[in-house]
Amino acid sequence: MSLPARAGLVVVDAGLHVGANLATCAQILDDLRPRRGSRVARTVLDVADDGAESPGESLLRFTLLRAGLPPPETQVHLPTRIGEFWGDVGWREWKVLAEYDGRAKYGGRGSEPLVAEKRRQDAIEDEGWRVLRVVAEDLSDPVGLVRRVARVAPAGACDRLRPRRMLGG
């Protein structure tokens, strides 16, 4: 309740990911009403997701949700010709994934992680999915990020977005 929505989502996602019970969290929050910050905290809890595996993934989802995009699914299951993969966030009905790439993912281990990631992305795209790569700098340009999503989404899917004002920042 004391954090801005953006930071709060990172904390709540992480808690759910390691086993916090959503219903218990909701009850605790309901018991604290009408304290300051409880409305924003409830909004954060409503969009929290235990599938977020990193702060970057939570911040990516926050940016997309804040802009008014439909809630993306986390850990999207993707069977391909070379194996099964899970995408960070995506919209199955659009066949669009957004993959958050942190700096540590490729650093200091030679070219193998990069080659493996390229093979993975090629296999996913062979199944008809479109993949957006997102890095930390992209999160500081929410308008640009939403434009990128709109370019790969079905025509008109992002024309009438209604920003979620309660996720103020």
Backbone as numpy.savetxt, mean C-alpha at the origin, in Angstrom:
# Nx Ny Nz CAx CAy CAz Cx Cy Cz
-3.52 7.64 18.67 -4.33 8.84 18.67 -3.47 10.10 18.67
-2.24 9.99 19.08 -1.38 11.17 19.15 -0.57 11.39 17.87
-0.60 10.43 16.96 0.17 10.54 15.73 -0.68 11.08 14.59
-0.03 11.73 13.62 -0.76 12.05 12.39 -1.18 10.74 11.70
-2.20 10.80 10.87 -2.74 9.61 10.23 -1.67 8.82 9.48
-0.80 9.51 8.78 0.24 8.85 7.96 1.14 7.95 8.82
1.65 8.51 9.90 2.51 7.73 10.81 1.69 6.69 11.56
0.46 7.03 11.90 -0.40 6.09 12.61 -0.66 4.84 11.80
-0.83 4.98 10.48 -1.08 3.81 9.65 0.13 2.88 9.64
1.31 3.44 9.62 2.53 2.61 9.66 2.54 1.79 10.96
2.23 2.43 12.07 2.25 1.75 13.36 1.16 0.68 13.43
-0.05 1.02 13.02 -1.16 0.07 13.11 -0.94 -1.11 12.17
-0.52 -0.84 10.93 -0.22 -1.94 10.00 0.81 -2.89 10.60
1.87 -2.32 11.16 2.94 -3.15 11.74 2.40 -3.98 12.90
1.59 -3.39 13.74 1.01 -4.13 14.85 0.13 -5.27 14.38
-0.70 -5.01 13.39 -1.57 -6.06 12.85 -0.73 -7.15 12.18
0.34 -6.75 11.52 1.19 -7.72 10.82 1.83 -8.72 11.79
2.13 -8.26 13.00 2.75 -9.17 13.97 1.74 -9.79 14.93
0.44 -9.61 14.64 -0.55 -10.35 15.38 -1.52 -9.60 16.27
-1.46 -8.27 16.28 -2.45 -7.53 17.06 -3.84 -7.84 16.51
-4.83 -7.89 17.37 -6.19 -8.22 16.97 -6.95 -6.95 16.63
-7.45 -6.87 15.41 -8.15 -5.68 14.93 -9.38 -5.37 15.77
-10.16 -6.38 16.10 -11.37 -6.16 16.90 -11.04 -5.62 18.29
-9.97 -6.13 18.88 -9.55 -5.65 20.20 -9.10 -4.20 20.10
-8.34 -3.89 19.07 -7.89 -2.50 18.85 -9.10 -1.57 18.69
-10.08 -2.00 17.91 -11.27 -1.19 17.69 -12.03 -0.96 19.00
-12.13 -1.99 19.82 -12.84 -1.86 21.10 -12.11 -0.89 22.03
-10.79 -1.00 22.09 -10.00 -0.08 22.92 -10.23 1.35 22.45
-10.19 1.54 21.15 -10.39 2.88 20.59 -11.80 3.38 20.89
-12.80 2.53 20.75 -14.18 2.94 21.06 -14.31 3.35 22.52
-13.62 2.64 23.40 -13.66 2.97 24.83 -13.00 4.32 25.13
-12.15 4.79 24.25 -11.44 6.05 24.47 -12.17 7.26 23.89
-13.23 7.03 23.16 -13.99 8.15 22.59 -14.58 8.98 23.70
-14.73 10.22 23.58 -14.47 11.12 22.47 -13.15 11.87 22.60
-12.14 11.23 23.07 -10.85 11.91 23.26 -10.30 12.45 21.95
-9.45 13.45 22.12 -8.81 14.09 20.97 -8.03 13.05 20.16
-8.22 13.06 18.85 -7.51 12.16 17.97 -8.24 10.85 17.70
-9.37 10.62 18.40 -10.04 9.33 18.24 -10.71 9.18 16.87
-11.20 10.26 16.28 -11.83 10.15 14.95 -10.81 9.78 13.88
-9.67 10.44 13.90 -8.62 10.12 12.93 -8.10 8.71 13.19
-7.93 8.36 14.45 -7.45 7.01 14.78 -8.42 5.96 14.27
-9.73 6.21 14.37 -10.73 5.27 13.87 -10.62 5.14 12.35
-10.41 6.25 11.66 -10.25 6.22 10.21 -9.02 5.40 9.83
-7.93 5.60 10.56 -6.71 4.83 10.32 -6.97 3.35 10.55
-7.62 3.03 11.64 -7.91 1.63 11.94 -8.78 1.00 10.85
-9.69 1.78 10.30 -10.59 1.27 9.25 -9.84 0.92 7.96
-8.71 1.57 7.70 -7.97 1.28 6.46 -6.69 0.47 6.72
-6.44 0.15 7.98 -5.23 -0.62 8.31 -5.32 -2.02 7.71
-4.14 -2.62 7.48 -4.09 -3.91 6.81 -2.89 -4.70 7.32
-3.14 -5.93 7.74 -2.06 -6.75 8.26 -1.12 -7.28 7.17
-1.44 -7.04 5.91 -0.60 -7.51 4.81 0.59 -6.61 4.51
0.61 -5.41 5.04 1.75 -4.52 4.80 2.98 -5.09 5.49
4.05 -5.27 4.71 5.26 -5.90 5.24 6.39 -4.93 5.53
6.16 -3.63 5.30 7.20 -2.65 5.58 6.55 -1.28 5.73
7.25 -0.35 6.40 6.73 1.01 6.48 6.50 1.61 5.08
7.39 1.31 4.14 7.23 1.83 2.77 5.93 1.37 2.14
5.56 0.11 2.34 4.30 -0.40 1.79 3.11 0.31 2.44
3.18 0.55 3.75 2.09 1.27 4.42 1.99 2.70 3.91
3.13 3.36 3.73 3.11 4.73 3.24 2.61 4.81 1.79
2.97 3.82 0.98 2.44 3.75 -0.38 0.93 3.64 -0.33
0.42 2.71 0.46 -1.03 2.53 0.56 -1.70 3.79 1.10
-1.09 4.42 2.09 -1.64 5.66 2.64 -1.80 6.71 1.55
-0.76 6.88 0.74 -0.78 7.89 -0.32 -1.91 7.60 -1.31
-2.07 6.34 -1.68 -3.11 5.96 -2.64 -4.51 6.14 -2.03
-4.66 5.74 -0.78 -5.96 5.88 -0.12 -6.31 7.35 0.10
-5.34 8.13 0.54 -5.55 9.57 0.78 -6.04 10.26 -0.48
-5.52 9.83 -1.63 -5.91 10.43 -2.91 -7.31 10.01 -3.36
-7.88 9.01 -2.71 -9.22 8.58 -3.06 -9.30 7.35 -3.94
-8.16 6.72 -4.19 -8.19 5.49 -4.98 -8.91 4.39 -4.20
-9.48 3.42 -4.91 -10.09 2.30 -4.20 -9.04 1.59 -3.35
-9.42 1.07 -2.20 -8.44 0.38 -1.36 -7.77 -0.77 -2.13
-6.44 -0.75 -2.20 -5.76 -1.85 -2.88 -5.67 -3.06 -1.98
-5.60 -4.21 -2.59 -5.37 -5.46 -1.87 -3.87 -5.53 -1.55
-3.53 -6.06 -0.38 -2.12 -6.28 -0.05 -1.75 -7.73 -0.32
-0.49 -7.95 -0.59 0.05 -9.29 -0.83 -0.81 -10.04 -1.86
-0.89 -9.45 -3.04 -1.69 -10.01 -4.14 -1.00 -11.28 -4.65
-1.73 -12.39 -4.61 -1.18 -13.68 -5.05 -1.13 -13.70 -6.58
0.06 -14.05 -7.12 0.30 -14.01 -8.55 0.96 -15.29 -9.04
0.19 -16.27 -9.49 0.81 -17.46 -10.09 1.36 -17.10 -11.48
2.58 -17.54 -11.77 3.20 -17.25 -13.07 3.87 -18.53 -13.59
4.43 -18.41 -14.78 5.11 -19.54 -15.41 6.38 -19.97 -14.66
6.95 -19.08 -13.85 8.19 -19.43 -13.13 7.97 -19.60 -11.63
6.73 -19.52 -11.19 6.44 -19.71 -9.77 5.36 -18.76 -9.29
5.10 -18.83 -8.00 4.09 -17.98 -7.38 4.77 -16.82 -6.68
4.17 -15.64 -6.85 4.70 -14.44 -6.23 3.57 -13.70 -5.53
3.95 -12.72 -4.71 2.98 -11.87 -4.04 3.39 -10.43 -4.29
2.47 -9.65 -4.82 2.72 -8.23 -5.07 2.38 -7.42 -3.83
3.09 -6.32 -3.62 2.89 -5.49 -2.42 1.44 -5.01 -2.29
0.98 -4.25 -3.27 -0.41 -3.79 -3.30 -0.90 -3.80 -4.73
-2.19 -3.99 -4.90 -2.71 -4.00 -6.26 -4.21 -4.05 -6.31
-4.69 -3.90 -7.51 -6.11 -3.96 -7.79 -6.32 -5.11 -8.77
-6.78 -6.24 -8.26 -6.96 -7.44 -9.07 -7.86 -7.16 -10.28
-8.95 -6.41 -10.06 -9.89 -6.15 -11.15 -9.27 -5.30 -12.27
-8.22 -4.58 -11.95 -7.51 -3.78 -12.96 -6.27 -4.48 -13.49
-5.83 -5.54 -12.80 -4.56 -6.21 -13.07 -3.40 -5.20 -13.00
-3.40 -4.41 -11.92 -2.38 -3.39 -11.68 -1.76 -3.64 -10.31
-0.42 -3.65 -10.28 0.33 -3.77 -9.03 1.16 -2.51 -8.81
1.36 -2.16 -7.55 2.33 -1.14 -7.18 3.30 -1.82 -6.21
4.55 -1.84 -6.59 5.59 -2.50 -5.80 6.48 -1.44 -5.17
6.58 -1.48 -3.83 7.46 -0.54 -3.14 8.86 -1.13 -3.06
9.83 -0.41 -3.57 11.21 -0.86 -3.56 12.04 0.01 -2.62
12.40 -0.55 -1.48 13.28 0.15 -0.55 14.73 0.02 -1.00
15.57 0.88 -0.52 16.98 0.90 -0.91 17.71 -0.41 -0.57
17.35 -1.02 0.55 18.05 -2.23 0.99 17.77 -3.43 0.10
16.73 -3.37 -0.69 16.32 -4.52 -1.49 17.40 -4.98 -2.46
18.14 -4.06 -3.05 19.11 -4.41 -4.07 20.56 -4.13 -3.68
20.76 -3.41 -2.59 22.10 -2.93 -2.26 23.08 -3.98 -1.77
24.30 -3.87 -2.26 25.43 -4.60 -1.73 25.45 -6.11 -1.95
24.64 -6.65 -2.84 24.64 -8.09 -3.02 24.86 -8.47 -4.49
25.54 -7.63 -5.23 25.78 -7.93 -6.63 24.52 -7.78 -7.46
24.54 -8.36 -8.63 23.42 -8.18 -9.56 22.31 -9.22 -9.40
22.55 -10.26 -8.61 21.56 -11.34 -8.49 20.16 -10.87 -8.08
20.02 -10.04 -7.04 18.67 -9.59 -6.68 17.98 -8.82 -7.80
18.74 -8.02 -8.52 18.17 -7.24 -9.61 17.72 -8.15 -10.76
18.52 -9.14 -11.09 18.16 -10.08 -12.15 16.93 -10.89 -11.74
16.90 -11.35 -10.50 15.74 -12.11 -10.01 14.47 -11.26 -10.05
14.59 -10.01 -9.66 13.43 -9.11 -9.67 12.95 -8.85 -11.10
13.88 -8.72 -12.03 13.50 -8.52 -13.43 12.76 -9.75 -13.96
13.26 -10.94 -13.67 12.58 -12.17 -14.11 11.18 -12.25 -13.50
11.07 -11.91 -12.22 9.78 -11.92 -11.53 8.81 -10.96 -12.20
9.26 -9.72 -12.45 8.37 -8.73 -13.07 7.97 -9.16 -14.48
8.91 -9.68 -15.25 8.58 -10.15 -16.60 7.51 -11.24 -16.55
7.63 -12.17 -15.61 6.65 -13.27 -15.49 5.28 -12.73 -15.09
5.26 -11.75 -14.20 3.99 -11.14 -13.78 3.35 -10.40 -14.95
4.15 -9.65 -15.69 3.62 -8.93 -16.85 3.16 -9.89 -17.94
3.80 -11.04 -18.06 3.36 -12.05 -19.03 1.94 -12.55 -18.70
1.53 -12.42 -17.45 0.18 -12.82 -17.04 -0.84 -11.69 -17.24
-0.40 -10.59 -17.85 -1.31 -9.49 -18.15 -1.37 -8.38 -17.12
-0.52 -8.44 -16.10 -0.50 -7.41 -15.07 0.40 -6.26 -15.50
0.07 -5.06 -15.02 0.93 -3.89 -15.18 1.55 -3.61 -13.83
2.84 -3.32 -13.82 3.58 -3.16 -12.57 4.18 -1.76 -12.49
3.87 -1.06 -11.40 4.49 0.24 -11.12 5.52 0.05 -10.03
6.72 0.53 -10.25 7.77 0.52 -9.24 7.72 1.85 -8.50
7.69 1.79 -7.19 7.58 2.99 -6.37 8.74 3.00 -5.38
9.39 4.15 -5.26 10.46 4.35 -4.29 10.08 5.50 -3.37
10.85 5.71 -2.32 10.52 6.71 -1.31 10.25 8.09 -1.92
11.05 8.47 -2.90 10.87 9.80 -3.51 9.50 9.96 -4.16
8.94 8.88 -4.66 7.61 8.94 -5.29 6.53 9.31 -4.29
6.74 8.97 -3.02 5.73 9.24 -2.00 5.64 10.72 -1.67
6.68 11.48 -2.00 6.63 12.93 -1.74 5.94 13.68 -2.88
5.51 12.96 -3.91 4.76 13.55 -5.02 3.48 12.75 -5.24
2.50 12.90 -4.32 1.29 12.09 -4.43 0.54 12.32 -5.73
0.52 13.53 -6.23 -0.19 13.82 -7.49 0.46 13.05 -8.63
1.79 13.06 -8.68 2.50 12.33 -9.72 2.28 10.83 -9.61
2.26 10.31 -8.38 2.04 8.89 -8.17 0.64 8.48 -8.62
-0.36 9.28 -8.29 -1.73 8.97 -8.71 -1.83 9.05 -10.23
-1.14 9.99 -10.84 -1.11 10.06 -12.32 -0.55 8.78 -12.92
0.51 8.26 -12.31 1.10 7.01 -12.80 0.12 5.85 -12.69
-0.61 5.79 -11.55 -1.61 4.73 -11.39 -2.70 4.91 -12.44
-3.15 6.13 -12.64 -4.23 6.39 -13.61 -3.83 5.97 -15.02
-2.56 6.12 -15.36 -2.10 5.73 -16.71 -2.21 4.23 -16.96
-2.11 3.42 -15.91 -2.16 1.97 -16.10 -3.50 1.37 -15.69
-4.36 2.16 -15.04 -5.69 1.69 -14.65 -6.61 1.72 -15.87
-7.73 1.03 -15.80 -8.69 1.10 -16.90 -9.15 2.54 -17.14
-9.48 2.84 -18.36 -9.92 4.20 -18.72 -11.06 4.63 -17.80
-10.92 5.83 -17.24 -11.96 6.40 -16.40 -11.94 5.97 -14.94
-11.15 4.97 -14.59 -11.16 4.45 -13.22 -10.72 5.49 -12.19
-9.92 6.44 -12.61 -9.40 7.45 -11.67 -9.92 8.85 -11.96
-10.98 8.94 -12.75 -11.48 10.26 -13.14 -12.17 11.02 -12.02
-12.84 10.32 -11.14 -13.63 11.00 -10.10 -13.20 10.58 -8.70
-11.96 10.75 -8.42 -11.46 10.36 -7.10 -11.97 11.34 -6.05
-12.32 10.80 -4.90 -12.76 11.63 -3.78 -11.74 11.44 -2.65
-10.84 12.40 -2.50 -9.81 12.26 -1.46 -10.41 12.00 -0.09
-9.73 11.17 0.67 -10.16 10.86 2.04 -9.54 11.90 2.95
-10.28 12.96 3.18 -9.79 14.12 3.95 -9.40 13.75 5.38
-10.06 12.75 5.95 -9.78 12.38 7.32 -8.37 11.80 7.46
-7.78 11.37 6.34 -6.41 10.89 6.36 -5.47 12.06 6.08
-5.73 13.18 6.72 -5.06 14.43 6.45 -3.56 14.42 6.36
-2.88 13.53 6.94 -1.43 13.56 6.84 -0.80 13.05 8.04
